[in-house]
């Protein structure tokens, strides 16, 4: 029977149990103990797996579950709030005796994508492969559990639950399930990313809104007019204006210098907006003739003021709608990954991380706070590099590895209080160091406590 690796979730206050921790803003998280080398993918001789697989470093802060009800007696598919789909075949779920579960089952599900979410979760990002320990880079993690009437439910031996798991990161990643007893990840499969169909649809809808409402323009008495009618549905940005006229825009072929414009029986016409959002490209064609020029829509004085009022209202509506679409697109993961789990618990789409240009220095961390400096055992420290979060020992004199090419900052959390000290990216960039040098890294206390995952995300974004 596919029982879970462990039924207990471990929490620790001691910082020794919290040395591990995507993006925004920021991107996707990469967590690795400082003792891990960022040089290529070589493991550190000092690295060791944490005692506990899941140890949130913040007090009373974690990523919440979302709950869903599944009918175990039928094939069922969940669409989660994030866009991930979870498919549960009929007969997949069993109780602790191996008996098939029927009826409603409560699923609890949560995802971890940003640096703040993975730091708050405290999920180990160390990977032991044949006794060698490596740091992970993540394209997203999740936890899925199930219960019926308050009792755990399991995946039947030989059964599986399929997920189309959303991801903010492209490229090939491996799929792992977490053994919470051994505090290690178990390799399951590997694969690439697919384009998220929801993201594709939103991007298409946003592209369709690229043409802003046309601002009304007055007739220029010094430029020639070109009279033609167009179907208003073809140019919706002009549809609400009455008595629109067309005038040569002053660039392109001058219709006054080409008699064909007014004497040829044109059989085909197209008109497309230009990038300046004020002029259009007019194409005329007949059997053996063609003409192209630049035109602009204009209004006579009696129609102009009303049209300008209409324009202001339409522009405000268009800007709000476009911003809404942009926000939706930014919040939608561009990719999905097809994975299957054989047991409930934690799983990830990760790969071993390495940086060929990393250097190592003897670090002295001055947190700018006596409470932090005097109680380093209660401090959890992270290097935030290009949106990734890498766990670091807070003790001075340790070997601190980082990549000078990455935009980096540091964030320190005092576990008992959720107080935070930071070293901004600008301050970090001023550190000029070479391999094996002794370097002091100076922090300043943050004015914000990390009382929520959102607070932590705000602090990271402001580095």
C-alpha positions in Angstrom: 0.0 0.0 0.0 1.3 3.4 -0.9 1.6 4.8 2.6 3.2 8.3 3.0 6.8 8.6 3.9 5.9 10.2 7.2 2.7 11.3 8.9 4.2 13.9 11.2 5.1 17.5 10.2 8.2 18.6 12.1 8.7 22.2 13.4 11.9 23.5 15.0 12.8 26.7 16.7 16.6 26.0 16.9 18.3 27.7 14.0 20.4 24.5 13.3 17.2 23.0 12.0 16.4 26.0 9.8 19.3 26.3 7.5 17.2 25.7 4.5 14.4 27.6 3.3 10.7 31.4 -6.4 10.0 35.0 -7.7 7.8 38.5 -7.9 7.8 39.4 -8.0 9.9 37.4 -7.6 10.5 34.3 -9.7 11.2 30.9 -8.3 13.2 29.9 -5.3 16.5 28.1 -5.0 17.6 27.0 -1.6 20.9 25.6 -0.6 22.8 25.4 2.7 25.8 27.7 2.8 28.0 24.7 3.2 27.0 23.7 -0.3 29.3 24.9 -3.1 27.8 27.1 -5.7 30.9 26.2 -7.8 29.6 24.0 -10.6 27.6 21.2 -8.9 30.2 19.9 -6.5 28.9 19.0 -3.1 30.5 20.3 0.1 32.3 18.0 2.4 30.7 19.8 5.4 27.1 19.5 4.0 24.6 17.2 5.8 20.9 16.7 5.7 18.8 18.6 8.3 17.3 16.6 11.1 13.8 17.7 10.1 12.5 17.8 6.5 10.0 20.6 7.2 10.9 23.3 9.7 9.3 26.8 9.2 11.6 29.5 10.4 9.0 32.1 11.0 6.7 32.2 14.1 3.1 31.5 13.2 3.8 32.0 9.5 3.2 29.4 6.8 1.6 29.0 3.4 -2.1 28.1 4.0 -3.8 25.0 2.5 -6.7 25.1 0.1 -9.4 22.5 0.7 -11.4 20.6 -2.0 -13.9 17.8 -1.8 -13.4 14.7 -4.1 -15.9 11.9 -4.8 -13.7 8.8 -4.5 -16.4 6.7 -6.0 -16.0 8.3 -9.4 -13.2 9.6 -11.6 -12.7 13.1 -10.5 -10.6 16.2 -11.5 -9.9 19.2 -9.3 -9.1 22.6 -10.7 -7.3 24.4 -8.0 -7.3 28.2 -7.4 -3.8 28.4 -8.9 -4.8 26.7 -12.1 -3.2 23.3 -11.3 -5.4 20.3 -12.2 -5.4 17.1 -10.1 -6.9 14.0 -11.6 -8.0 11.2 -9.2 -9.1 7.9 -10.9 -11.9 5.9 -9.3 -10.6 3.4 -6.8 -7.3 5.1 -6.3 -7.8 6.0 -2.6 -7.6 3.5 0.3 -7.7 3.7 4.1 -5.0 2.5 6.4 -6.1 -1.1 6.1 -5.9 -1.0 2.3 -9.7 -0.9 1.8 -11.0 1.1 -1.1 -12.4 4.5 0.1 -15.9 5.5 -1.2 -17.7 8.8 -1.1 -16.4 12.2 -0.3 -12.8 12.8 0.6 -11.2 16.1 1.8 -8.1 17.1 -0.2 -5.8 19.7 1.3 -3.4 21.4 -1.3 -0.8 24.1 -1.3 1.9 25.3 -3.6 5.3 27.0 -3.1 6.7 29.1 -6.0 8.2 32.4 -4.7 11.3 32.8 -2.5 9.0 34.1 0.3 6.8 31.0 0.1 9.6 28.5 0.2 11.4 30.4 3.0 8.2 30.4 5.0 7.5 26.8 4.4 10.9 25.7 5.8 10.9 22.7 3.4 14.4 21.2 3.0 16.1 21.9 -0.3 19.0 19.6 0.3 19.4 16.5 -1.8 21.4 13.5 -0.9 22.6 11.5 -3.9 24.7 8.5 -3.1 26.0 10.2 0.1 26.8 13.5 -1.7 24.7 16.5 -0.8 23.6 19.1 -3.4 21.5 22.3 -3.3 18.3 22.5 -5.3 16.9 25.0 -7.8 13.1 24.8 -7.9 10.5 25.3 -10.6 7.8 24.9 -7.9 6.8 22.6 -5.1 3.5 21.4 -3.6 1.9 19.5 -0.7 -1.1 17.3 -1.2 -2.8 15.3 1.6 -6.2 13.6 1.9 -8.6 12.5 4.7 -12.0 11.2 5.3 -13.8 11.8 8.6 -10.6 13.1 10.1 -8.6 10.0 9.2 -5.7 9.9 6.6 -6.4 8.5 3.2 -3.7 6.9 1.0 -2.9 6.1 -2.6 -3.4 2.5 -3.5 -0.3 0.4 -4.2 0.3 0.7 -7.9 -2.1 3.7 -8.2 -1.2 7.3 -9.0 -2.7 10.8 -9.0 -1.9 13.0 -12.0 -1.2 16.7 -11.8 -0.9 19.3 -14.5 1.2 21.5 -12.2 1.6 25.2 -12.9 5.1 26.6 -13.0 6.7 30.0 -13.5 9.9 28.5 -14.9 10.8 26.9 -18.2 13.3 24.2 -19.0 13.9 20.6 -17.9 13.5 19.7 -14.2 13.3 16.5 -12.3 10.3 15.4 -10.2 10.9 14.3 -6.6 8.7 13.2 -3.6 9.8 14.0 -0.1 10.7 11.3 2.4 10.0 13.1 5.6 11.4 10.3 7.7 14.8 10.3 6.0 14.7 14.1 5.4 15.5 13.5 1.7 14.0 13.8 -1.7 13.3 10.7 -3.8 13.8 11.0 -7.5 10.7 9.9 -9.6 11.0 11.3 -13.1 12.2 14.1 -15.4 10.7 16.3 -18.0 10.1 19.7 -19.6 7.4 22.3 -19.4 4.3 22.9 -21.6 2.7 26.2 -22.3 -0.1 26.9 -19.9 -3.3 27.2 -22.0 -4.8 29.8 -19.7 -1.7 32.0 -20.0 -1.9 31.6 -23.8 -5.5 32.7 -23.9 -4.8 35.7 -21.7 -1.9 36.7 -23.8 -4.0 36.5 -26.9 -6.8 38.6 -25.3 -4.2 41.2 -24.2 -2.8 41.4 -27.7 -6.3 42.1 -29.1 -6.4 45.2 -26.9 -3.2 46.8 -28.3 -5.0 49.5 -30.3 -6.1 52.3 -27.9 -9.1 54.5 -28.7 -8.2 57.0 -31.4 -8.0 60.6 -30.2 -10.2 62.9 -32.3 -8.3 65.3 -34.6 -9.5 68.5 -36.3 -9.4 68.9 -40.0 -6.1 70.5 -41.3 -7.1 72.9 -44.1 -3.7 72.6 -45.6 -3.9 68.8 -46.3 -6.0 67.0 -48.9 -9.0 64.9 -48.0 -9.6 61.3 -49.1 -13.2 60.3 -49.0 -14.1 56.7 -48.4 -16.4 54.8 -46.1 -15.4 51.8 -43.9 -17.3 49.3 -41.9 -17.2 50.7 -38.2 -16.9 47.1 -36.9 -13.5 46.9 -38.7 -12.1 49.8 -36.7 -13.8 49.7 -33.3 -11.6 52.4 -31.9 -13.5 54.9 -34.2 -16.9 53.3 -34.0 -18.4 55.8 -31.5 -17.5 58.9 -33.5 -20.0 60.4 -36.0 -19.1 61.7 -39.4 -15.5 60.7 -39.4 -13.5 62.0 -42.4 -10.1 60.9 -43.7 -7.3 63.2 -44.5 -3.8 62.7 -45.9 -1.4 62.6 -42.9 1.4 64.5 -44.6 3.7 61.5 -44.9 3.8 58.8 -47.6 2.5 59.2 -51.1 0.7 62.5 -51.6 -2.7 61.8 -53.2 -2.8 65.2 -54.8 0.3 64.2 -56.8 -1.2 61.0 -58.1 -4.4 61.4 -60.2 -5.1 57.7 -60.1 -6.4 58.1 -56.5 -9.5 60.0 -57.7 -10.0 58.4 -61.1 -9.4 54.6 -60.6 -12.2 52.3 -59.6 -10.6 50.7 -56.6 -11.9 47.2 -55.9 -10.0 46.4 -52.7 -9.1 48.6 -49.7 -7.4 48.0 -46.3 -6.6 50.4 -43.5 -4.5 49.5 -40.5 -3.4 51.5 -37.4 0.3 52.6 -37.1 2.4 52.5 -34.0 1.9 56.2 -33.3 -1.8 55.5 -32.6 -2.7 58.6 -34.6 -2.3 57.6 -38.2 -3.2 54.7 -40.4 -1.8 53.0 -43.5 -4.2 53.0 -46.4 -3.9 50.5 -49.1 -5.9 50.7 -52.3 -5.9 48.1 -55.1 -7.5 47.4 -58.5 -6.8 44.9 -61.3 -3.5 46.5 -62.4 -3.1 49.4 -59.9 -2.2 49.9 -56.3 -1.7 52.9 -54.0 -0.4 53.2 -50.4 -0.2 56.2 -48.2 -0.7 57.5 -44.6 -4.0 58.9 -43.5 -5.6 60.1 -40.3 -9.2 60.3 -39.1 -10.5 63.8 -38.6 -13.6 65.7 -37.6 -15.1 69.0 -38.5 -15.4 71.6 -35.7 -19.1 70.9 -35.0 -18.4 67.3 -34.2 -15.0 67.7 -32.5 -15.9 68.6 -28.9 -18.5 65.9 -28.4 -16.0 63.4 -29.9 -13.3 64.5 -27.4 -15.6 63.9 -24.5 -16.4 60.5 -25.8 -12.6 59.8 -26.3 -11.8 60.7 -22.7 -14.4 58.3 -21.4 -13.4 55.5 -23.8 -9.7 55.9 -23.0 -10.3 55.6 -19.2 -12.3 52.4 -19.7 -9.7 51.0 -22.1 -6.8 51.7 -19.8 -8.6 50.0 -16.8 -9.5 47.0 -18.9 -6.0 46.7 -20.2 -4.4 47.0 -16.8 -6.7 44.3 -15.5 -5.6 42.0 -18.4 -2.0 42.8 -17.7 -2.4 42.0 -14.0 -4.1 38.7 -14.8 -1.3 37.7 -17.2 1.4 38.6 -14.8 -0.2 36.5 -12.1 -0.7 33.5 -14.4 2.1 30.9 -14.6 3.3 30.6 -18.2 4.0 26.8 -17.9 2.6 23.5 -16.7 4.4 20.3 -15.8 2.8 16.8 -16.1 3.6 14.8 -13.0 2.1 11.8 -11.1 2.4 11.1 -7.4 2.2 7.6 -5.8 1.8 8.9 -2.2 0.5 12.0 -0.5 2.9 14.6 1.0 5.4 17.0 -0.4 6.7 16.9 -4.0 8.8 19.2 -6.2 10.0 20.0 -9.7 13.6 20.7 -9.0 17.2 20.3 -10.3 20.6 20.5 -8.9 22.0 24.1 -8.9 25.5 25.3 -9.7 27.3 28.5 -10.6 30.6 28.3 -12.3 31.8 31.8 -11.3 31.1 31.5 -7.5 33.8 32.6 -5.1 34.2 31.8 -1.4 35.1 34.2 1.4 35.4 34.1 5.2 32.2 36.1 6.1 31.7 38.3 9.1 28.0 39.2 9.4 27.3 42.4 11.3 23.5 42.5 11.6 23.3 46.1 12.9 21.3 44.8 15.9 22.7 43.6 19.2 19.8 41.2 19.6 20.8 39.5 16.3 24.5 39.6 16.9 24.2 38.2 20.5 21.7 35.4 19.5 23.0 34.1 16.2 21.7 30.6 17.1 18.2 32.1 16.7 18.9 33.8 13.3 18.1 32.3 10.0 20.0 33.9 7.1 19.3 33.9 3.4 21.2 35.0 0.3 18.6 36.4 -2.2 20.2 36.1 -5.6 18.3 36.8 -8.8 15.1 36.0 -7.1 16.4 32.7 -5.6 16.8 32.2 -1.9 19.8 30.4 -0.5 20.1 29.5 3.1 23.2 30.6 4.9 24.7 30.0 8.4 24.5 33.2 10.5 27.7 32.4 12.4 30.7 34.7 11.6 33.8 33.2 10.1 32.0 30.7 8.0 32.8 30.0 4.4 30.3 32.0 2.4 29.9 31.2 -1.3 28.2 33.5 -3.8 28.3 34.5 -7.5 29.4 38.0 -8.2 27.4 38.0 -11.4 24.1 37.5 -9.6 22.2 40.5 -8.2 22.3 39.6 -4.6 21.1 40.8 -1.2 20.8 39.3 2.3 17.9 38.9 4.7 18.2 37.7 8.3 15.2 36.5 10.4 15.3 36.3 14.2 13.2 33.2 14.7 11.6 34.0 18.1 10.4 37.5 17.1 10.2 37.5 13.3 12.3 40.6 13.3 14.3 41.1 10.1 17.6 42.7 9.2 18.7 43.3 5.6 21.6 44.0 3.4 20.3 45.6 0.2 21.4 44.6 -3.3 23.1 48.0 -3.7 25.1 47.5 -0.5 26.0 44.0 -1.5 27.2 45.2 -4.9 29.7 47.5 -3.2 31.4 44.4 -1.6 34.6 43.8 -3.6 36.0 40.4 -2.7 38.3 37.8 -4.0 38.5 34.1 -3.2 39.6 33.3 0.4 39.5 36.9 1.6 37.9 37.9 4.9 34.8 40.1 4.2 32.4 41.9 6.5 28.8 42.1 5.4 26.9 44.9 7.2 23.1 44.9 7.7 20.5 47.4 8.8 17.3 46.5 10.8 14.2 46.4 8.7 11.3 48.6 9.7 8.9 45.7 8.9 8.5 42.4 10.7 7.9 39.3 8.7 4.5 38.5 10.3 3.1 37.1 7.1 4.3 35.6 3.8 3.2 38.8 2.1 5.4 40.8 4.6 8.4 38.6 3.7 7.7 39.0 0.0 7.6 42.8 0.4 10.9 42.8 2.3 12.6 40.6 -0.4 11.3 42.8 -3.2 12.7 45.9 -1.5 16.2 44.6 -1.1 
